[in-house]
Amino acid sequence: MAPGNTSKVYVSPLIGYNTHVQTYGWTGTVFDGTTGGTTGHAKRLESISITNLTETSGNVVYRVHGQTYGWQGWRQNGAQAGSIGQAKRLEAIQIKLTGALAEKYDVYYRVHCQTYGWMGWAKNGDPAGTTGHAKRLEAIQIVLRAKGTGAPSASSQPAYVGGAVPQ
């Protein structure tokens, strides 16, 4: 007899993401709500790649707002968003799902932002972070949740501070 609960002995990760952090470079892929980046080190996120690890068809689509660049074009399935070697901070991000993936899951994400700390959870393409405030993103957490099950935890913090987001 096993000494504990064996109902979920092995659970496959649903989403993976890798961040490029000032001074440290690429930090290695993390999964399902684990913190990507750093907190308490005053280091900016410079780039990110996000990958769908489910067997469900569809894409993870994302874009970032970068220092001096503004909102960049949409990327998907592991493509780099942001810059490397240019000392430019990420300031905000949007993430959404397509296809059957979007029918089965909601994507929730939150960022740790300079001055603000952990901001509230954003969902399905809503912006997270700031624009027009010159604040760096320092870390991110991303989770896929079964459609309609809600955010991982309640938060009274705003998810985004800034002007209108171009579509």
ZADORO-811165 format. One line per 5 residues: number of its first residue (from 0); their letters; for each residue x, z, y of N, C-alpha, C. Coordinates in steps of 0.05 Angstrom, whole numbers, always signed. Layout:
N
NUM = a = X,Z,Y,X,Z,Y,X,Z,Y; ... .
REM end
This chain:
167
0 = mapgn = +17,+0,-24,+0,+0,+0,+18,+0,+25; +11,-17,+44,+27,-19,+69,+22,+7,+86; +43,+15,+101,+41,+39,+117,+25,+36,+143; +15,+13,+149,+0,+9,+174,-20,-14,+171; -31,-22,+194,-50,-44,+195,-37,-70,+189 .
5 = tskvy = -48,-85,+171,-36,-111,+164,-54,-135,+171; -74,-130,+188,-93,-151,+194,-81,-174,+211; -61,-168,+227,-48,-189,+243,-18,-186,+240; -9,-190,+216,+20,-187,+210,+36,-207,+225; +27,-232,+228,+41,-252,+242,+22,-267,+260 .
10 = vspli = +27,-267,+285,+10,-281,+304,+27,-302,+319; +20,-327,+317,+35,-348,+331,+31,-346,+361; +53,-350,+376,+49,-350,+405,+33,-374,+414; +18,-371,+436,+1,-392,+446,+14,-408,+469; +30,-395,+485,+43,-408,+508,+71,-397,+512 .
15 = gynth = +90,-415,+518,+117,-407,+524,+125,-416,+551; +143,-401,+564,+152,-409,+591,+180,-399,+595; +195,-415,+610,+224,-409,+615,+228,-411,+645; +241,-391,+657,+245,-391,+686,+275,-394,+692; +281,-408,+714,+308,-410,+724,+310,-391,+748 .
20 = vqtyg = +327,-371,+746,+329,-349,+765,+355,-351,+781; +354,-347,+806,+378,-346,+824,+400,-330,+810; +424,-340,+810,+448,-327,+799,+448,-328,+768; +425,-323,+755,+425,-321,+726,+421,-347,+711; +409,-367,+724,+403,-392,+711,+378,-390,+693 .
25 = wtgtv = +376,-407,+673,+353,-406,+655,+355,-380,+639; +332,-366,+637,+332,-339,+626,+323,-338,+597; +315,-361,+586,+305,-361,+558,+274,-360,+557; +263,-373,+538,+234,-375,+535,+222,-349,+527; +200,-342,+541,+184,-318,+534,+156,-328,+528 .
30 = fdgtt = +139,-310,+516,+114,-318,+506,+91,-299,+514; +67,-311,+518,+42,-296,+519,+42,-270,+535; +46,-272,+561,+44,-249,+578,+70,-233,+583; +91,-240,+568,+117,-228,+573,+127,-236,+600; +142,-219,+614,+152,-226,+640,+175,-246,+639 .
35 = ggttg = +171,-268,+653,+192,-288,+657,+203,-284,+685; +230,-282,+687,+242,-276,+713,+251,-248,+714; +253,-237,+738,+263,-209,+741,+246,-194,+762; +245,-168,+760,+234,-151,+781,+255,-130,+788; +256,-123,+813,+275,-103,+822,+303,-113,+826 .
40 = hakrl = +307,-139,+825,+334,-150,+829,+337,-167,+854; +315,-172,+868,+314,-189,+892,+325,-217,+886; +317,-228,+864,+326,-255,+856,+302,-274,+856; +306,-298,+867,+284,-317,+869,+281,-334,+843; +256,-340,+836,+252,-361,+817,+257,-388,+830 .
45 = esisi = +271,-405,+817,+277,-432,+828,+264,-454,+813; +258,-450,+788,+245,-470,+772,+231,-457,+748; +212,-472,+736,+198,-462,+712,+190,-486,+694; +189,-481,+669,+178,-500,+650,+158,-484,+632; +135,-497,+625,+114,-484,+610,+106,-502,+587 .
50 = tnlte = +102,-490,+563,+96,-506,+540,+72,-495,+524; +54,-513,+516,+32,-506,+499,+42,-503,+470; +39,-480,+458,+48,-475,+431,+25,-474,+411; +1,-480,+420,-22,-479,+401,-23,-506,+386; -39,-506,+366,-44,-531,+351,-67,-546,+363 .
55 = tsgnv = -79,-536,+384,-101,-549,+398,-91,-572,+415; -104,-595,+415,-95,-617,+431,-102,-612,+461; -86,-623,+478,-88,-619,+506,-62,-611,+518; -61,-610,+544,-36,-604,+558,-38,-580,+576; -14,-567,+581,-11,-547,+602,+0,-563,+626 .
60 = vyrvh = -14,-563,+648,-7,-578,+672,-2,-558,+694; +20,-561,+709,+27,-542,+729,+42,-555,+752; +41,-541,+775,+57,-550,+798,+65,-526,+814; +86,-528,+830,+97,-506,+845,+98,-513,+875; +97,-493,+891,+102,-495,+920,+131,-485,+924 .
65 = gqtyg = +149,-502,+933,+176,-495,+936,+184,-493,+966; +204,-477,+971,+215,-474,+998,+222,-501,+1009; +214,-508,+1032,+218,-533,+1047,+205,-557,+1035; +198,-556,+1009,+186,-579,+996,+155,-579,+996; +144,-555,+998,+115,-552,+996,+106,-556,+968 .
70 = wqgwr = +80,-565,+964,+70,-569,+938,+82,-594,+926; +94,-591,+902,+106,-613,+888,+86,-626,+869; +93,-648,+857,+75,-661,+838,+70,-646,+813; +49,-653,+799,+41,-639,+774,+61,-646,+752; +68,-627,+736,+85,-630,+712,+68,-621,+688 .
75 = qngaq = +78,-628,+664,+64,-619,+640,+83,-615,+617; +74,-598,+598,+87,-594,+572,+117,-592,+572; +128,-573,+586,+156,-567,+585,+173,-580,+606; +162,-597,+623,+177,-610,+644,+184,-589,+666; +207,-592,+678,+217,-574,+698,+201,-578,+724 .
80 = agsig = +192,-556,+736,+179,-556,+762,+195,-538,+780; +204,-549,+803,+221,-534,+821,+247,-548,+824; +268,-533,+832,+294,-546,+836,+315,-527,+825; +338,-539,+819,+361,-525,+809,+385,-533,+826; +402,-513,+833,+426,-519,+848,+422,-524,+878 .
85 = qakrl = +398,-519,+888,+392,-524,+916,+386,-498,+931; +387,-476,+918,+381,-449,+930,+354,-449,+944; +334,-460,+931,+307,-461,+942,+288,-443,+925; +273,-427,+937,+255,-408,+923,+228,-421,+916; +217,-413,+894,+189,-419,+889,+172,-399,+904 .
90 = eaiqi = +150,-408,+915,+132,-390,+931,+104,-388,+919; +95,-408,+905,+69,-407,+893,+68,-426,+869; +48,-422,+852,+44,-439,+828,+15,-442,+822; +8,-465,+810,-18,-470,+799,-14,-479,+770; -31,-470,+752,-30,-477,+723,-58,-483,+714 .
95 = kltga = -61,-505,+699,-87,-511,+687,-84,-524,+660; -106,-526,+645,-105,-538,+619,-122,-563,+618; -117,-581,+599,-132,-605,+596,-142,-608,+567; -161,-626,+563,-170,-633,+536,-183,-610,+522; -180,-610,+495,-192,-590,+478,-180,-562,+484 .
100 = laeky = -155,-562,+494,-143,-536,+502,-159,-523,+524; -168,-538,+543,-184,-528,+565,-212,-519,+556; -222,-532,+535,-248,-525,+524,-247,-498,+508; -224,-493,+496,-221,-469,+479,-210,-445,+494; -193,-449,+514,-179,-427,+527,-182,-428,+558 .
105 = dvyyr = -178,-405,+570,-173,-402,+599,-144,-394,+601; -130,-405,+622,-102,-396,+627,-103,-377,+651; -91,-354,+646,-88,-334,+667,-58,-330,+673; -52,-326,+698,-24,-322,+706,-23,-305,+731; -1,-289,+733,+3,-274,+757,+33,-274,+763 .
110 = vhcqt = +39,-270,+788,+67,-272,+798,+75,-245,+811; +101,-240,+809,+113,-218,+824,+126,-231,+848; +116,-223,+872,+124,-236,+896,+138,-216,+915; +159,-227,+928,+174,-211,+947,+154,-196,+966; +158,-171,+971,+142,-154,+989,+116,-145,+976 .
115 = ygwmg = +102,-163,+962,+75,-157,+951,+77,-144,+923; +98,-149,+908,+99,-140,+880,+81,-157,+863; +71,-145,+841,+53,-160,+823,+27,-166,+838; +19,-191,+839,-6,-200,+852,-27,-202,+830; -52,-206,+838,-74,-208,+819,-72,-233,+801 .
120 = wakng = -88,-233,+780,-89,-255,+761,-103,-279,+773; -91,-302,+772,-103,-327,+779,-112,-341,+753; -129,-361,+755,-141,-373,+731,-146,-403,+735; -140,-418,+714,-148,-446,+712,-143,-463,+737; -119,-463,+747,-113,-481,+770,-114,-468,+797 .
125 = dpagt = -123,-443,+798,-122,-429,+824,-93,-423,+831; -87,-422,+857,-59,-416,+865,-52,-387,+862; -27,-381,+855,-17,-354,+854,+9,-353,+870; +12,-333,+887,+36,-331,+904,+28,-333,+933; +46,-344,+949,+42,-346,+978,+51,-374,+988 .
130 = tghak = +40,-383,+1010,+50,-406,+1024,+50,-398,+1054; +70,-408,+1069,+71,-402,+1097,+81,-374,+1104; +91,-359,+1085,+101,-332,+1090,+130,-328,+1083; +143,-349,+1073,+172,-348,+1065,+178,-325,+1046; +161,-322,+1026,+164,-301,+1005,+171,-314,+978 .
135 = rleai = +192,-303,+965,+200,-314,+940,+184,-304,+916; +179,-320,+897,+169,-311,+871,+193,-300,+856; +189,-277,+842,+211,-265,+827,+206,-265,+797; +180,-265,+790,+173,-264,+761,+145,-275,+757; +139,-281,+732,+112,-292,+726,+104,-282,+698 .
140 = qivlr = +78,-279,+694,+67,-274,+667,+44,-294,+663; +43,-306,+639,+23,-327,+633,+10,-320,+606; -16,-322,+604,-30,-318,+579,-53,-338,+575; -57,-345,+551,-81,-361,+544,-101,-341,+532; -126,-342,+541,-147,-324,+530,-170,-342,+521 .
145 = akgtg = -183,-334,+499,-206,-348,+490,-226,-351,+513; -238,-375,+515,-255,-381,+537,-276,-359,+542; -277,-350,+567,-297,-331,+575,-291,-302,+569; -267,-295,+559,-261,-267,+552,-250,-251,+576; -243,-264,+598,-235,-250,+621,-205,-246,+623 .
150 = apsas = -197,-237,+647,-168,-232,+653,-157,-210,+636; -130,-210,+631,-118,-189,+615,-122,-161,+626; -123,-157,+652,-128,-130,+664,-139,-134,+692; -153,-114,+701,-165,-116,+727,-143,-112,+748; -147,-124,+771,-128,-121,+793,-143,-124,+820 .
155 = sqpay = -136,-107,+838,-148,-109,+865,-130,-125,+884; -107,-132,+875,-89,-148,+891,-98,-177,+893; -94,-191,+915,-101,-219,+917,-81,-235,+899; -90,-257,+889,-72,-274,+873,-57,-294,+891; -67,-299,+915,-55,-319,+932,-59,-311,+961 .
160 = vggav = -38,-315,+977,-40,-310,+1006,-28,-335,+1019; -45,-349,+1035,-35,-373,+1049,-58,-390,+1058; -51,-414,+1066,-71,-433,+1076,-84,-448,+1053; -98,-469,+1061,-112,-485,+1041,-93,-498,+1022; -102,-502,+998,-85,-515,+977,-94,-544,+974 .
165 = pq = -76,-563,+978,-84,-591,+975,-91,-596,+945; -110,-614,+941,-118,-620,+913,-103,-643,+902 .
REM end
